[in-house]
Amino acid sequence: AWSPPGHVWLPDLQVLVARERPGSTDGFTLAAKGGHNDESHNHNDVGNLIVYLDGQPVLVDAGVGTYTAKTFSSRRYEIWTMQSAFHNLPTVNGVQQRAGRRFEARDVAFEDLGDQGVALELELAGAWPAEARLESLRRRVVLDRARGSVEVSDGLRLAQAGGPTTWNLLTPLAASTEEAGALALADGEGRVVARVRYDAGQLQPRIEPIDLEDARLARSWPDGLSRIVLTQRGLPTEADVALLVTR
């Protein structure tokens, strides 16, 4: 019988899938990507990641709604599911990623840490246009088998800070901000499935329910979707932001 491997790394596509427990859906499953923003059926999502826990979606990609003429027109990126602000990515200085082949990940490095887990490191600054004033956005994503967690670390360096920088997370779970520094993500029965830990002195959270008017998306996410927006306090030109997903 087929058994899911501990990890798969596809270097040409810059796509990683890794499991906390090889051969099992128990524990964390991580998917992360680099690539560029002119891929087939592209979304502006360089650096995006997806997290499941015990087979349940925790941080997700919404997917795509019902295809229309707009989907394949010059107005494609007016559709929210295609935008980087609705993926598990930052919005830098109020600016989203841009579509096109030159908007890409660079210096992409995969690390097999054996029993300890896997890591993917990418330079994402090239996925944003010049108006973001972004000098470097170095993302490191780690599936830590020893701790049972997924950690996202972003090192941000701006030439100038002029607008809000936010970290966006998409979830089908009910998010609560009641505990400072930890978002509790609960299923439909109110059971906390996972937590996202962050520095409350650095980031201010808010929860935005997403109106799933599209029938295809509503079928995909019958319990709905929410966007967690973690807004950086102040306007620093340098920041190191860590998000830790745990049980």
C-alpha positions as CSV (number, residue, x, y, z in Angstrom):
1,A,0.0,0.0,0.0
2,W,1.1,3.5,-0.8
3,S,2.4,5.5,2.2
4,P,2.7,9.3,2.0
5,P,6.4,10.3,2.3
6,G,7.9,12.5,4.9
7,H,8.5,15.3,2.4
8,V,8.6,16.0,-1.3
9,W,10.6,18.9,-2.7
10,L,10.1,19.9,-6.4
11,P,13.1,22.2,-7.1
12,D,12.0,23.3,-10.6
13,L,8.5,24.4,-9.4
14,Q,9.9,25.4,-6.0
15,V,7.1,23.5,-4.2
16,L,7.5,21.7,-0.9
17,V,5.1,19.3,0.9
18,A,6.2,17.9,4.2
19,R,4.6,15.9,7.1
20,E,5.3,15.9,10.8
21,R,4.8,12.1,10.8
22,P,5.9,10.4,7.6
23,G,3.3,8.0,6.4
24,S,0.5,9.6,8.3
25,T,-1.9,12.5,8.2
26,D,-1.5,12.8,11.9
27,G,0.3,16.0,13.1
28,F,1.2,18.9,10.9
29,T,1.3,18.9,7.1
30,L,3.0,21.9,5.4
31,A,2.9,23.0,1.8
32,A,5.0,26.0,0.7
33,K,6.0,27.5,-2.6
34,G,8.4,30.0,-4.3
35,G,8.1,30.3,-8.0
36,H,7.0,33.3,-9.9
37,N,3.8,35.2,-10.7
38,D,3.4,34.2,-14.3
39,E,2.7,30.5,-13.7
40,S,-0.2,28.7,-15.5
41,H,-3.5,29.8,-13.9
42,N,-1.4,32.1,-11.7
43,H,-2.3,33.6,-8.4
44,N,0.0,36.3,-6.9
45,D,1.2,34.0,-4.2
46,V,5.0,33.7,-4.2
47,G,6.0,32.5,-0.8
48,N,2.6,31.3,0.2
49,L,2.1,28.3,2.5
50,I,-0.7,26.0,3.6
51,V,-0.9,24.2,7.0
52,Y,-3.1,21.2,8.0
53,L,-3.2,19.5,11.4
54,D,-4.4,15.9,11.8
55,G,-5.9,16.2,8.3
56,Q,-7.9,19.4,9.1
57,P,-7.2,22.7,7.2
58,V,-5.8,25.4,9.5
59,L,-4.2,27.9,7.1
60,V,-5.4,27.6,3.5
61,D,-5.4,28.9,0.0
62,A,-9.0,29.8,-0.9
63,G,-8.7,28.3,-4.4
64,V,-10.6,29.8,-7.2
65,G,-14.2,30.7,-7.7
66,T,-16.4,30.0,-10.7
67,Y,-14.6,30.8,-13.9
68,T,-15.9,33.8,-15.8
69,A,-14.6,35.9,-18.7
70,K,-13.1,38.2,-16.0
71,T,-10.9,35.3,-14.8
72,F,-9.1,35.2,-18.1
73,S,-9.1,39.0,-18.8
74,S,-6.8,41.9,-18.0
75,R,-9.0,42.4,-14.9
76,R,-8.0,38.9,-13.5
77,Y,-6.2,40.4,-10.5
78,E,-9.2,42.4,-9.4
79,I,-10.6,39.0,-8.2
80,W,-9.7,38.7,-4.5
81,T,-8.8,35.0,-4.7
82,M,-5.9,35.9,-7.0
83,Q,-4.5,38.7,-4.8
84,S,-1.5,38.2,-2.5
85,A,-3.4,40.0,0.3
86,F,-5.7,37.0,0.4
87,H,-2.9,34.5,0.7
88,N,-0.7,33.7,3.8
89,L,1.6,36.6,2.9
90,P,2.5,40.1,4.0
91,T,1.2,43.3,2.4
92,V,4.2,45.6,2.4
93,N,3.8,49.4,2.8
94,G,0.2,48.8,1.7
95,V,1.4,47.2,-1.5
96,Q,0.5,43.7,-2.8
97,Q,2.6,41.4,-5.1
98,R,2.4,42.1,-8.8
99,A,1.7,39.7,-11.7
100,G,4.4,38.9,-14.2
101,R,7.4,36.6,-14.8
102,R,9.9,39.0,-13.2
103,F,8.0,39.0,-9.8
104,E,9.6,35.9,-8.4
105,A,11.3,34.2,-5.4
106,R,15.1,34.3,-5.3
107,D,17.9,32.5,-3.4
108,V,15.5,29.6,-2.7
109,A,17.0,26.9,-0.4
110,F,15.5,23.7,0.8
111,E,16.9,22.0,3.9
112,D,16.2,18.4,4.9
113,L,16.7,18.4,8.7
114,G,16.0,14.7,9.0
115,D,14.1,13.7,12.2
116,Q,14.0,17.3,13.2
117,G,12.0,18.4,10.1
118,V,12.4,20.4,7.0
119,A,12.9,24.1,6.2
120,L,12.4,26.3,3.1
121,E,14.1,29.7,2.9
122,L,13.3,32.3,0.2
123,E,14.1,35.9,-0.7
124,L,10.6,37.3,-1.6
125,A,11.4,41.0,-2.2
126,G,11.4,40.4,-6.0
127,A,7.7,39.5,-5.9
128,W,6.7,43.1,-5.1
129,P,6.9,46.2,-7.3
130,A,9.2,49.1,-6.6
131,E,6.5,51.2,-4.9
132,A,6.6,48.8,-2.0
133,R,10.1,50.2,-1.2
134,L,11.1,46.7,-0.2
135,E,14.8,45.9,0.0
136,S,14.5,42.4,1.5
137,L,11.9,40.0,2.7
138,R,13.6,36.8,3.7
139,R,11.1,34.1,4.6
140,R,12.0,30.9,6.4
141,V,9.3,28.3,6.9
142,V,10.1,25.3,9.2
143,L,8.1,22.2,9.9
144,D,9.6,21.2,13.3
145,R,9.0,17.5,14.0
146,A,10.6,17.7,17.4
147,R,8.3,20.5,18.7
148,G,5.2,19.7,16.6
149,S,4.9,23.1,15.0
150,V,5.2,25.2,11.9
151,E,7.1,28.4,12.2
152,V,7.2,31.3,9.7
153,S,10.0,33.8,10.1
154,D,10.1,36.9,8.0
155,G,13.0,39.4,8.0
156,L,11.7,42.6,6.5
157,R,13.9,45.5,5.4
158,L,12.4,48.6,3.8
159,A,14.1,51.5,2.0
160,Q,11.2,53.6,3.4
161,A,8.2,53.0,5.6
162,G,5.1,54.9,4.4
163,G,2.1,52.7,4.6
164,P,0.8,49.8,6.8
165,T,2.6,46.5,6.6
166,T,0.3,43.5,7.5
167,W,0.6,39.8,7.8
168,N,-2.4,38.1,6.3
169,L,-3.6,34.5,7.2
170,L,-6.6,32.7,5.7
171,T,-8.4,30.2,7.8
172,P,-11.7,28.2,7.6
173,L,-11.7,28.0,11.4
174,A,-13.2,30.4,13.9
175,A,-10.4,32.7,15.1
176,S,-10.4,34.4,18.5
177,T,-8.1,37.2,19.6
178,E,-9.0,37.0,23.3
179,E,-5.5,35.9,24.4
180,A,-2.8,38.4,23.7
181,G,-0.1,37.0,21.5
182,A,-2.1,33.9,20.5
183,L,-4.9,33.4,18.0
184,A,-7.1,30.4,18.9
185,L,-8.6,28.6,15.9
186,A,-11.7,26.5,16.6
187,D,-13.8,24.1,14.6
188,G,-17.6,24.3,14.3
189,E,-18.0,22.6,17.7
190,G,-15.9,25.2,19.4
191,R,-12.9,22.9,19.9
192,V,-9.6,24.7,19.5
193,V,-7.8,22.9,16.7
194,A,-4.6,25.1,16.6
195,R,-3.1,28.3,17.8
196,V,-1.0,30.9,16.0
197,R,1.4,32.6,18.3
198,Y,2.9,36.1,17.6
199,D,4.5,39.1,19.4
200,A,1.5,41.2,20.6
201,G,3.9,44.1,21.1
202,Q,4.8,44.0,17.5
203,L,1.5,43.1,15.7
204,Q,-2.1,44.1,16.3
205,P,-4.7,41.4,15.2
206,R,-8.1,41.7,13.6
207,I,-10.4,39.2,12.1
208,E,-12.3,39.8,8.8
209,P,-15.0,37.3,7.7
210,I,-15.0,36.8,4.0
211,D,-18.3,36.9,2.1
212,L,-18.3,33.8,0.0
213,E,-20.9,34.9,-2.6
214,D,-19.4,32.5,-5.2
215,A,-21.1,29.1,-5.2
216,R,-17.9,27.2,-6.0
217,L,-16.1,28.7,-3.1
218,A,-19.1,28.3,-0.8
219,R,-19.1,24.5,-1.6
220,S,-15.3,24.3,-0.9
221,W,-15.6,26.1,2.4
222,P,-19.1,25.3,3.9
223,D,-18.1,26.7,7.3
224,G,-16.8,30.0,5.7
225,L,-13.4,31.6,5.5
226,S,-11.9,34.4,7.5
227,R,-8.8,36.5,7.0
228,I,-6.6,37.2,10.0
229,V,-4.8,40.6,9.5
230,L,-1.8,41.2,11.8
231,T,-0.9,44.9,11.4
232,Q,2.6,46.0,12.4
233,R,2.7,48.6,15.1
234,G,4.4,51.8,14.0
235,L,6.2,52.2,10.8
236,P,9.7,50.6,11.3
237,T,12.0,50.1,8.3
238,E,13.3,46.8,9.8
239,A,11.4,44.0,11.5
240,D,11.8,40.4,12.3
241,V,8.4,38.8,12.5
242,A,7.7,35.2,13.7
243,L,4.4,33.3,13.5
244,L,4.3,29.9,15.3
245,V,1.5,27.5,14.5
246,T,1.0,24.9,17.3
247,R,-1.7,22.7,18.8
